[in-house]
Amino acid sequence: MYNLLSSEEYKTLMKKRSTECETVFGQTKGNLGFRRFHLRGKEKVGTEWG
């Protein structure tokens, strides 16, 4: 696991991920105050998210 985490390929992937998807979730949580879903199930969560 240490070898995987220290590889250049993994570091590049994590750097790319931080700018692509983590920003969206961070803004949603920070700016909108959205921390958790109130409903359960994929369909209901999709409705709540939309």
PDB file of N, CA, C and O in Angstrom:
ATOM      1  N   MET A   1       0.824  -1.172   0.000  1.00  0.00           N
ATOM      2  CA  MET A   1       0.000   0.000   0.000  1.00  0.00           C
ATOM      3  C   MET A   1       0.878   1.249   0.000  1.00  0.00           C
ATOM      4  O   MET A   1       0.581   2.226  -0.688  1.00  0.00           O
ATOM      5  N   TYR A   2       1.946   1.211   0.765  1.00  0.00           N
ATOM      6  CA  TYR A   2       2.854   2.362   0.807  1.00  0.00           C
ATOM      7  C   TYR A   2       3.421   2.659  -0.579  1.00  0.00           C
ATOM      8  O   TYR A   2       3.531   3.817  -0.981  1.00  0.00           O
ATOM      9  N   ASN A   3       3.778   1.598  -1.302  1.00  0.00           N
ATOM     10  CA  ASN A   3       4.319   1.790  -2.658  1.00  0.00           C
ATOM     11  C   ASN A   3       3.277   2.416  -3.578  1.00  0.00           C
ATOM     12  O   ASN A   3       3.607   3.275  -4.396  1.00  0.00           O
ATOM     13  N   LEU A   4       2.034   1.997  -3.451  1.00  0.00           N
ATOM     14  CA  LEU A   4       0.963   2.560  -4.272  1.00  0.00           C
ATOM     15  C   LEU A   4       0.768   4.044  -3.953  1.00  0.00           C
ATOM     16  O   LEU A   4       0.693   4.874  -4.859  1.00  0.00           O
ATOM     17  N   LEU A   5       0.687   4.369  -2.679  1.00  0.00           N
ATOM     18  CA  LEU A   5       0.433   5.748  -2.274  1.00  0.00           C
ATOM     19  C   LEU A   5       1.581   6.687  -2.613  1.00  0.00           C
ATOM     20  O   LEU A   5       1.370   7.887  -2.791  1.00  0.00           O
ATOM     21  N   SER A   6       2.767   6.164  -2.702  1.00  0.00           N
ATOM     22  CA  SER A   6       3.912   7.029  -2.985  1.00  0.00           C
ATOM     23  C   SER A   6       4.271   7.070  -4.469  1.00  0.00           C
ATOM     24  O   SER A   6       5.230   7.742  -4.848  1.00  0.00           O
ATOM     25  N   SER A   7       3.524   6.369  -5.311  1.00  0.00           N
ATOM     26  CA  SER A   7       3.831   6.352  -6.741  1.00  0.00           C
ATOM     27  C   SER A   7       3.447   7.685  -7.391  1.00  0.00           C
ATOM     28  O   SER A   7       2.545   8.379  -6.923  1.00  0.00           O
ATOM     29  N   GLU A   8       4.126   8.018  -8.444  1.00  0.00           N
ATOM     30  CA  GLU A   8       3.864   9.268  -9.167  1.00  0.00           C
ATOM     31  C   GLU A   8       2.482   9.248  -9.820  1.00  0.00           C
ATOM     32  O   GLU A   8       1.810  10.277  -9.889  1.00  0.00           O
ATOM     33  N   GLU A   9       2.060   8.080 -10.296  1.00  0.00           N
ATOM     34  CA  GLU A   9       0.751   7.959 -10.929  1.00  0.00           C
ATOM     35  C   GLU A   9      -0.366   8.291  -9.926  1.00  0.00           C
ATOM     36  O   GLU A   9      -1.328   8.980 -10.266  1.00  0.00           O
ATOM     37  N   TYR A  10      -0.231   7.803  -8.709  1.00  0.00           N
ATOM     38  CA  TYR A  10      -1.229   8.059  -7.668  1.00  0.00           C
ATOM     39  C   TYR A  10      -1.255   9.544  -7.295  1.00  0.00           C
ATOM     40  O   TYR A  10      -2.324  10.132  -7.130  1.00  0.00           O
ATOM     41  N   LYS A  11      -0.083  10.135  -7.166  1.00  0.00           N
ATOM     42  CA  LYS A  11      -0.012  11.560  -6.818  1.00  0.00           C
ATOM     43  C   LYS A  11      -0.660  12.420  -7.890  1.00  0.00           C
ATOM     44  O   LYS A  11      -1.363  13.382  -7.580  1.00  0.00           O
ATOM     45  N   THR A  12      -0.425  12.076  -9.149  1.00  0.00           N
ATOM     46  CA  THR A  12      -1.040  12.813 -10.259  1.00  0.00           C
ATOM     47  C   THR A  12      -2.555  12.669 -10.226  1.00  0.00           C
ATOM     48  O   THR A  12      -3.283  13.641 -10.425  1.00  0.00           O
ATOM     49  N   LEU A  13      -3.023  11.456  -9.974  1.00  0.00           N
ATOM     50  CA  LEU A  13      -4.459  11.203  -9.910  1.00  0.00           C
ATOM     51  C   LEU A  13      -5.112  11.993  -8.771  1.00  0.00           C
ATOM     52  O   LEU A  13      -6.179  12.575  -8.961  1.00  0.00           O
ATOM     53  N   MET A  14      -4.492  12.018  -7.608  1.00  0.00           N
ATOM     54  CA  MET A  14      -5.050  12.742  -6.465  1.00  0.00           C
ATOM     55  C   MET A  14      -5.047  14.248  -6.707  1.00  0.00           C
ATOM     56  O   MET A  14      -5.972  14.942  -6.285  1.00  0.00           O
ATOM     57  N   LYS A  15      -4.042  14.747  -7.365  1.00  0.00           N
ATOM     58  CA  LYS A  15      -3.974  16.171  -7.678  1.00  0.00           C
ATOM     59  C   LYS A  15      -5.108  16.554  -8.627  1.00  0.00           C
ATOM     60  O   LYS A  15      -5.739  17.598  -8.463  1.00  0.00           O
ATOM     61  N   LYS A  16      -5.361  15.705  -9.615  1.00  0.00           N
ATOM     62  CA  LYS A  16      -6.441  15.939 -10.569  1.00  0.00           C
ATOM     63  C   LYS A  16      -7.797  15.865  -9.873  1.00  0.00           C
ATOM     64  O   LYS A  16      -8.682  16.677 -10.144  1.00  0.00           O
ATOM     65  N   ARG A  17      -7.959  14.907  -8.989  1.00  0.00           N
ATOM     66  CA  ARG A  17      -9.230  14.731  -8.284  1.00  0.00           C
ATOM     67  C   ARG A  17      -9.553  15.944  -7.409  1.00  0.00           C
ATOM     68  O   ARG A  17     -10.706  16.368  -7.338  1.00  0.00           O
ATOM     69  N   SER A  18      -8.555  16.491  -6.756  1.00  0.00           N
ATOM     70  CA  SER A  18      -8.808  17.601  -5.844  1.00  0.00           C
ATOM     71  C   SER A  18      -9.363  18.822  -6.565  1.00  0.00           C
ATOM     72  O   SER A  18     -10.123  19.593  -5.980  1.00  0.00           O
ATOM     73  N   THR A  19      -8.992  19.004  -7.824  1.00  0.00           N
ATOM     74  CA  THR A  19      -9.503  20.162  -8.555  1.00  0.00           C
ATOM     75  C   THR A  19     -10.813  19.869  -9.272  1.00  0.00           C
ATOM     76  O   THR A  19     -11.574  20.793  -9.560  1.00  0.00           O
ATOM     77  N   GLU A  20     -11.087  18.618  -9.563  1.00  0.00           N
ATOM     78  CA  GLU A  20     -12.286  18.288 -10.335  1.00  0.00           C
ATOM     79  C   GLU A  20     -13.531  18.077  -9.478  1.00  0.00           C
ATOM     80  O   GLU A  20     -14.538  18.754  -9.684  1.00  0.00           O
ATOM     81  N   CYS A  21     -13.481  17.163  -8.530  1.00  0.00           N
ATOM     82  CA  CYS A  21     -14.725  16.830  -7.827  1.00  0.00           C
ATOM     83  C   CYS A  21     -14.777  17.332  -6.395  1.00  0.00           C
ATOM     84  O   CYS A  21     -15.860  17.654  -5.907  1.00  0.00           O
ATOM     85  N   GLU A  22     -13.663  17.410  -5.712  1.00  0.00           N
ATOM     86  CA  GLU A  22     -13.707  17.809  -4.311  1.00  0.00           C
ATOM     87  C   GLU A  22     -14.173  19.254  -4.163  1.00  0.00           C
ATOM     88  O   GLU A  22     -14.810  19.593  -3.166  1.00  0.00           O
ATOM     89  N   THR A  23     -13.870  20.104  -5.128  1.00  0.00           N
ATOM     90  CA  THR A  23     -14.277  21.496  -5.071  1.00  0.00           C
ATOM     91  C   THR A  23     -15.794  21.627  -5.079  1.00  0.00           C
ATOM     92  O   THR A  23     -16.353  22.444  -4.347  1.00  0.00           O
ATOM     93  N   VAL A  24     -16.451  20.838  -5.891  1.00  0.00           N
ATOM     94  CA  VAL A  24     -17.914  20.901  -5.984  1.00  0.00           C
ATOM     95  C   VAL A  24     -18.551  20.549  -4.649  1.00  0.00           C
ATOM     96  O   VAL A  24     -19.447  21.251  -4.180  1.00  0.00           O
ATOM     97  N   PHE A  25     -18.093  19.468  -4.038  1.00  0.00           N
ATOM     98  CA  PHE A  25     -18.676  19.061  -2.762  1.00  0.00           C
ATOM     99  C   PHE A  25     -18.320  20.047  -1.649  1.00  0.00           C
ATOM    100  O   PHE A  25     -19.135  20.294  -0.760  1.00  0.00           O
ATOM    101  N   GLY A  26     -17.143  20.595  -1.687  1.00  0.00           N
ATOM    102  CA  GLY A  26     -16.752  21.588  -0.690  1.00  0.00           C
ATOM    103  C   GLY A  26     -17.606  22.840  -0.776  1.00  0.00           C
ATOM    104  O   GLY A  26     -18.024  23.377   0.249  1.00  0.00           O
ATOM    105  N   GLN A  27     -17.870  23.307  -1.985  1.00  0.00           N
ATOM    106  CA  GLN A  27     -18.710  24.489  -2.162  1.00  0.00           C
ATOM    107  C   GLN A  27     -20.144  24.208  -1.748  1.00  0.00           C
ATOM    108  O   GLN A  27     -20.799  25.058  -1.145  1.00  0.00           O
ATOM    109  N   THR A  28     -20.627  23.027  -2.069  1.00  0.00           N
ATOM    110  CA  THR A  28     -22.004  22.667  -1.698  1.00  0.00           C
ATOM    111  C   THR A  28     -22.144  22.641  -0.184  1.00  0.00           C
ATOM    112  O   THR A  28     -23.125  23.143   0.363  1.00  0.00           O
ATOM    113  N   LYS A  29     -21.170  22.060   0.487  1.00  0.00           N
ATOM    114  CA  LYS A  29     -21.236  21.977   1.945  1.00  0.00           C
ATOM    115  C   LYS A  29     -21.029  23.336   2.590  1.00  0.00           C
ATOM    116  O   LYS A  29     -21.733  23.686   3.537  1.00  0.00           O
ATOM    117  N   GLY A  30     -20.079  24.099   2.094  1.00  0.00           N
ATOM    118  CA  GLY A  30     -19.744  25.369   2.718  1.00  0.00           C
ATOM    119  C   GLY A  30     -20.729  26.486   2.419  1.00  0.00           C
ATOM    120  O   GLY A  30     -21.198  27.164   3.332  1.00  0.00           O
ATOM    121  N   ASN A  31     -21.044  26.679   1.148  1.00  0.00           N
ATOM    122  CA  ASN A  31     -21.887  27.803   0.744  1.00  0.00           C
ATOM    123  C   ASN A  31     -23.368  27.564   0.971  1.00  0.00           C
ATOM    124  O   ASN A  31     -24.102  28.483   1.336  1.00  0.00           O
ATOM    125  N   LEU A  32     -23.806  26.341   0.758  1.00  0.00           N
ATOM    126  CA  LEU A  32     -25.224  26.040   0.903  1.00  0.00           C
ATOM    127  C   LEU A  32     -25.574  25.434   2.254  1.00  0.00           C
ATOM    128  O   LEU A  32     -26.749  25.290   2.591  1.00  0.00           O
ATOM    129  N   GLY A  33     -24.548  25.077   3.032  1.00  0.00           N
ATOM    130  CA  GLY A  33     -24.796  24.470   4.336  1.00  0.00           C
ATOM    131  C   GLY A  33     -25.394  23.082   4.241  1.00  0.00           C
ATOM    132  O   GLY A  33     -26.042  22.619   5.180  1.00  0.00           O
ATOM    133  N   PHE A  34     -25.186  22.415   3.124  1.00  0.00           N
ATOM    134  CA  PHE A  34     -25.778  21.104   2.884  1.00  0.00           C
ATOM    135  C   PHE A  34     -24.845  20.034   3.417  1.00  0.00           C
ATOM    136  O   PHE A  34     -23.794  19.791   2.824  1.00  0.00           O
ATOM    137  N   ARG A  35     -25.199  19.388   4.518  1.00  0.00           N
ATOM    138  CA  ARG A  35     -24.330  18.406   5.156  1.00  0.00           C
ATOM    139  C   ARG A  35     -24.805  16.964   5.013  1.00  0.00           C
ATOM    140  O   ARG A  35     -23.982  16.051   4.949  1.00  0.00           O
ATOM    141  N   ARG A  36     -26.107  16.746   4.963  1.00  0.00           N
ATOM    142  CA  ARG A  36     -26.626  15.373   4.870  1.00  0.00           C
ATOM    143  C   ARG A  36     -28.000  15.369   4.224  1.00  0.00           C
ATOM    144  O   ARG A  36     -28.694  16.385   4.182  1.00  0.00           O
ATOM    145  N   PHE A  37     -28.372  14.205   3.725  1.00  0.00           N
ATOM    146  CA  PHE A  37     -29.697  14.039   3.143  1.00  0.00           C
ATOM    147  C   PHE A  37     -30.683  13.667   4.246  1.00  0.00           C
ATOM    148  O   PHE A  37     -30.332  12.964   5.194  1.00  0.00           O
ATOM    149  N   HIS A  38     -31.895  14.137   4.115  1.00  0.00           N
ATOM    150  CA  HIS A  38     -32.918  13.836   5.104  1.00  0.00           C
ATOM    151  C   HIS A  38     -33.720  12.586   4.745  1.00  0.00           C
ATOM    152  O   HIS A  38     -34.363  11.982   5.604  1.00  0.00           O
ATOM    153  N   LEU A  39     -33.674  12.209   3.481  1.00  0.00           N
ATOM    154  CA  LEU A  39     -34.428  11.058   3.005  1.00  0.00           C
ATOM    155  C   LEU A  39     -33.489   9.897   2.711  1.00  0.00           C
ATOM    156  O   LEU A  39     -32.278  10.087   2.597  1.00  0.00           O
ATOM    157  N   ARG A  40     -34.040   8.705   2.590  1.00  0.00           N
ATOM    158  CA  ARG A  40     -33.244   7.515   2.271  1.00  0.00           C
ATOM    159  C   ARG A  40     -33.678   6.935   0.945  1.00  0.00           C
ATOM    160  O   ARG A  40     -34.835   7.050   0.541  1.00  0.00           O
ATOM    161  N   GLY A  41     -32.726   6.307   0.278  1.00  0.00           N
ATOM    162  CA  GLY A  41     -33.002   5.671  -1.005  1.00  0.00           C
ATOM    163  C   GLY A  41     -32.526   6.544  -2.157  1.00  0.00           C
ATOM    164  O   GLY A  41     -32.563   7.773  -2.090  1.00  0.00           O
ATOM    165  N   LYS A  42     -32.081   5.878  -3.209  1.00  0.00           N
ATOM    166  CA  LYS A  42     -31.510   6.588  -4.349  1.00  0.00           C
ATOM    167  C   LYS A  42     -32.498   7.561  -4.999  1.00  0.00           C
ATOM    168  O   LYS A  42     -32.152   8.701  -5.311  1.00  0.00           O
ATOM    169  N   GLU A  43     -33.703   7.103  -5.191  1.00  0.00           N
ATOM    170  CA  GLU A  43     -34.699   7.938  -5.860  1.00  0.00           C
ATOM    171  C   GLU A  43     -35.044   9.170  -5.021  1.00  0.00           C
ATOM    172  O   GLU A  43     -35.138  10.279  -5.549  1.00  0.00           O
ATOM    173  N   LYS A  44     -35.230   8.976  -3.732  1.00  0.00           N
ATOM    174  CA  LYS A  44     -35.586  10.089  -2.845  1.00  0.00           C
ATOM    175  C   LYS A  44     -34.431  11.068  -2.685  1.00  0.00           C
ATOM    176  O   LYS A  44     -34.638  12.281  -2.645  1.00  0.00           O
ATOM    177  N   VAL A  45     -33.216  10.538  -2.593  1.00  0.00           N
ATOM    178  CA  VAL A  45     -32.052  11.411  -2.488  1.00  0.00           C
ATOM    179  C   VAL A  45     -31.880  12.211  -3.775  1.00  0.00           C
ATOM    180  O   VAL A  45     -31.539  13.393  -3.726  1.00  0.00           O
ATOM    181  N   GLY A  46     -32.112  11.578  -4.928  1.00  0.00           N
ATOM    182  CA  GLY A  46     -32.052  12.277  -6.204  1.00  0.00           C
ATOM    183  C   GLY A  46     -33.057  13.425  -6.264  1.00  0.00           C
ATOM    184  O   GLY A  46     -32.754  14.497  -6.789  1.00  0.00           O
ATOM    185  N   THR A  47     -34.234  13.200  -5.733  1.00  0.00           N
ATOM    186  CA  THR A  47     -35.250  14.239  -5.682  1.00  0.00           C
ATOM    187  C   THR A  47     -34.817  15.373  -4.760  1.00  0.00           C
ATOM    188  O   THR A  47     -34.950  16.546  -5.107  1.00  0.00           O
ATOM    189  N   GLU A  48     -34.301  15.021  -3.588  1.00  0.00           N
ATOM    190  CA  GLU A  48     -33.863  16.031  -2.642  1.00  0.00           C
ATOM    191  C   GLU A  48     -32.685  16.841  -3.190  1.00  0.00           C
ATOM    192  O   GLU A  48     -32.616  18.055  -2.998  1.00  0.00           O
ATOM    193  N   TRP A  49     -31.768  16.163  -3.867  1.00  0.00           N
ATOM    194  CA  TRP A  49     -30.576  16.824  -4.409  1.00  0.00           C
ATOM    195  C   TRP A  49     -30.973  17.783  -5.538  1.00  0.00           C
ATOM    196  O   TRP A  49     -30.401  18.864  -5.672  1.00  0.00           O
ATOM    197  N   GLY A  50     -31.950  17.379  -6.342  1.00  0.00           N
ATOM    198  CA  GLY A  50     -32.381  18.191  -7.488  1.00  0.00           C
ATOM    199  C   GLY A  50     -33.157  19.383  -7.062  1.00  0.00           C
ATOM    200  O   GLY A  50     -33.593  20.169  -7.904  1.00  0.00           O
TER     201      GLY A  50
END
